[in-house]
Amino acid sequence: MSSRRPDGPFRVGRAETGLGLFATDVIEKDDFIIEYIGPRITSEEVERRRNTRYLFEINSRWTIDGSPRWNTARYINHSCRPNAQATVSRGKIRIKAIKRIKPGDEITYNYGKNYFETFIKPNGCKCHSCERKRAKQAGD
């Protein structure tokens, strides 16, 4: 991983679920945070890479393979109660804040139903919201 500061109000750091992306400055609601980037691959190529975790579908024909480490957005973790959202527009995947994010907060977005069912649900969701809910239920 590069030691240079990423181009944005964030840093890659240790999260409860591995590496994550954390705000270094206040990010206001509706602010653009980062673009999810990587090589464009066809739907046929996606079928050959079935268990790759960094694939982000743009449309029925194209997907972004976000696995290269230079794609800083790949470090944004899933949350069932996220503070950011991914939108696809004109073939680009842009991440924007859906609420105010304070310095030190982890930047998260919801990965969507298909990803959740395939990769997260089998092992249980480890997002902050679900961990807190489990801890509360264990204390009841």
Secondary structure, DSSP 4 states (H G I P E B T S, - for coil): ---SPPSSSEEEEEETTEEEEEESS-B-TT-EEEEE---EEEHHHHHHTTT-TTEEE-SSSEEEE--STT-GGGGPEE-SS-SEEEEEETTEEEEEESS-B-TTPEEEE---HHHIIIIIGGG---SHHHHHHHHHHHH-
